[in-house]
Amino acid sequence: MSGMDLSVKIGKLELPYPTLMASGCYGSGEEFEAFADLSKIGAVVLKSVTREPRLGNPMPRLVPTPAGLLNAIGLQNPGIDWYLEHEVAKFAQRPCAVIGSVAAFSVDDYAYVTQRLAARDEIAAIELNISCPNVGSEGETFACDPALTGKVVRAVRAVTGKTLIVKLSPNVTDIAAIAAEAESAGADALAVINTLRGMSIDVHAWKPRLGNLTGGLSGPAIRPVAVLAVYEAARAVSIPIVGQGGIETASDALEFFLAGASAIAIGTANFTDPRIPEKIVNELGAYLEARGLRSLRDIVGKANVGFGTPFQYEGDVG
Ligand SMILES: Cc1cc2nc3c(=O)[nH]c(=O)nc-3n(C[C@H](O)[C@H](O)[C@H](O)COP(=O)(O)O)c2cc1C
């Protein structure tokens, strides 16, 4: 597999591998270092940070479902002051790029937190989480409205020259319109998708299983929804897309590349096997080699092109 080019450019950010670890699912990589080689991943996206500290939602915050995970963490984080003072310096030790994630409830706070976080050298790029479904209706307000998406992205663009990735919500009717607005407001890339809103009810207790009542669904259950969202967003923009939602294998990842993603992020799968990201990188290389291709860029968005021998019906198919 030597010589395979899996590198990707996201805005100004150049990564040796196209695999990002999704926000909220990998910490800052520290806990995973005992199980995984962080030099073999593209980047870690940190847990979203807000202006003020947040305790998060009442327990329980995680509920397994047949093909996914419902979470309602509620953006628990120590707030930007504490974060800058106590956390950020140690990110310099990671053998991969570290991307900060910013969440907020107003345009001003998005710009304020981004400006302070992006000023730090340890932070290679900023992901703007405008799509958290677990903090009441406010969390997704921005990603559910093209005009608000444009407003927040413009405000944040004005305070940083670092690569800006805008994370979109699947809980919308027209993701293409929102993707296009984010691009024209200055986004360098899009992350597609955040979790889908969901609920699970205990039929014995007659109560929702999550303390927050509702949550965000991740994992394999959402993969087809995510692939479609990437496909639709990719046709509306020319900036790179970081596809995510239920990726567990190289084959899953390839669906996203063929749909139009330039990179992928792996979230929930890390909870069951921290070696999945490295395995995916190795298998992507083997996939390209087997087809005589040298770069992942050769397959991005090629879902409509077709490859190999078309399927032939044999015999009587009625
Ligand atoms: C426990 C948990 C916490 C998450 N926290 C965040 C977060 O803080 N910010 C964010 O943008 N996305 C967050 N996400 C969403 C993931 O980054 C990812 O976009 C989503 O889970 C879909 O990918 P997956 O199916 O591979 O997990 C969280 C997901 C989970 C499961």
The ligand as an SDF file (V2000), in Angstrom:
LIG
                    3D

 31 33  0  0  0  0  0  0  0  0999 V2000
  -21.4140   11.2330   23.1700 C   0  0  0  0  0  0  0  0  0  0  0  0
  -21.3710   12.1990   22.0290 C   0  0  0  0  0  0  0  0  0  0  0  0
  -20.9960   13.5190   22.2380 C   0  0  0  0  0  0  0  0  0  0  0  0
  -20.9510   14.4230   21.1780 C   0  0  0  0  0  0  0  0  0  0  0  0
  -20.5570   15.7160   21.4110 N   0  0  0  0  0  0  0  0  0  0  0  0
  -20.4540   16.5840   20.3760 C   0  0  0  0  0  0  0  0  0  0  0  0
  -19.9890   17.9150   20.5870 C   0  0  0  0  0  0  0  0  0  0  0  0
  -19.6470   18.3250   21.6900 O   0  0  0  0  0  0  0  0  0  0  0  0
  -19.9030   18.7420   19.4940 N   0  0  0  0  0  0  0  0  0  0  0  0
  -20.2480   18.3270   18.2250 C   0  0  0  0  0  0  0  0  0  0  0  0
  -20.1340   19.0980   17.2810 O   0  0  0  0  0  0  0  0  0  0  0  0
  -20.6820   17.0600   17.9990 N   0  0  0  0  0  0  0  0  0  0  0  0
  -20.7880   16.1870   19.0390 C   0  0  0  0  0  0  0  0  0  0  0  0
  -21.2160   14.9050   18.8050 N   0  0  0  0  0  0  0  0  0  0  0  0
  -21.5620   14.4760   17.4220 C   0  0  0  0  0  0  0  0  0  0  0  0
  -20.3860   13.7460   16.7550 C   0  0  0  0  0  0  0  0  0  0  0  0
  -19.2610   14.5970   16.6660 O   0  0  0  0  0  0  0  0  0  0  0  0
  -20.7490   13.2250   15.3530 C   0  0  0  0  0  0  0  0  0  0  0  0
  -20.9820   14.3250   14.5000 O   0  0  0  0  0  0  0  0  0  0  0  0
  -22.0040   12.3370   15.3380 C   0  0  0  0  0  0  0  0  0  0  0  0
  -22.0250   11.5040   16.4740 O   0  0  0  0  0  0  0  0  0  0  0  0
  -22.1100   11.4720   14.0770 C   0  0  0  0  0  0  0  0  0  0  0  0
  -20.9970   10.6240   13.9210 O   0  0  0  0  0  0  0  0  0  0  0  0
  -20.9290    9.0920   14.4930 P   0  0  0  0  0  0  0  0  0  0  0  0
  -22.2050    8.3980   14.0690 O   0  0  0  0  0  0  0  0  0  0  0  0
  -19.6960    8.5020   13.8880 O   0  0  0  0  0  0  0  0  0  0  0  0
  -20.8290    9.2050   15.9860 O   0  0  0  0  0  0  0  0  0  0  0  0
  -21.2890   13.9950   19.8710 C   0  0  0  0  0  0  0  0  0  0  0  0
  -21.6610   12.6410   19.6540 C   0  0  0  0  0  0  0  0  0  0  0  0
  -21.6980   11.7530   20.7030 C   0  0  0  0  0  0  0  0  0  0  0  0
  -22.0950   10.3230   20.4320 C   0  0  0  0  0  0  0  0  0  0  0  0
  1  2  1  0
  2  3  1  0
  2 30  2  0
  3  4  2  0
  4  5  1  0
  4 28  1  0
  5  6  2  0
  6  7  1  0
  6 13  1  0
  7  8  2  0
  7  9  1  0
  9 10  1  0
 10 11  2  0
 10 12  1  0
 12 13  2  0
 13 14  1  0
 14 15  1  0
 14 28  1  0
 15 16  1  0
 16 17  1  0
 16 18  1  0
 18 19  1  0
 18 20  1  0
 20 21  1  0
 20 22  1  0
 22 23  1  0
 23 24  1  0
 24 25  2  0
 24 26  1  0
 24 27  1  0
 28 29  2  0
 29 30  1  0
 30 31  1  0
M  END
$$$$
